[in-house]
């Protein structure tokens, strides 16, 4: 059987995401403060911490844990990030409902499902200085690696690398959407907070899964 992980690790995997976002609360707000409101870390940590409390002591499968994360973000985060990340995670959850074991092919569908769900509510894409600059290259890197016969572990490594490169690319972009777009050229030279938080999430997701591959 190909490399896979158990969907019953869902609570543990999502709790790892909670931990990394809460730990980076101040950093995310610092990044956001350069060209935004400076509250990205505060809002993200609030929503993720709420999810952590909701799943504490419960062994949920991955779809169930992602459902709880979606609810926490939709209800607990103000502004646009709640719906954006909520759409991402519910799209991911829908691709693994009823799955007991998740292999690389299924995980590729999870990633694509999350991206497609997000694209249903936003026209943002690569080059707009937003989380899409991280997410789209990461999804495509995993898909290409998996389709090319790479192991699950190797595909996760390529996803992480693409996410980091995507995050870093936003430093050289002019913001085209959101409040930062009003700054024009002044938005150059700093990272986008959404791209940074998305990279943290995808990197931790990959690390959490890699340790659970069998």
Protein Blocks (a to p, Z undefined) as FASTA:
>chain_A
ZZdddfklmmmmmmmmmmmmmmmmmmmmmmmmmmmnolmmmmmmmmmmmmmmmmgoiacd
fklmmmmmmmmmmmmpgcjllmmmmmmmmmmmmmmgoiabdcfklmmmmmmmmmmmmmmm
ocbdehiapaklmmmmmmmmmmmmmmnopafklmmmmmmmmmmmmmmmmmmpccfedjkl
mnmmmlgoiacfklmmmmmmmmmmmmmmmmmgZZ
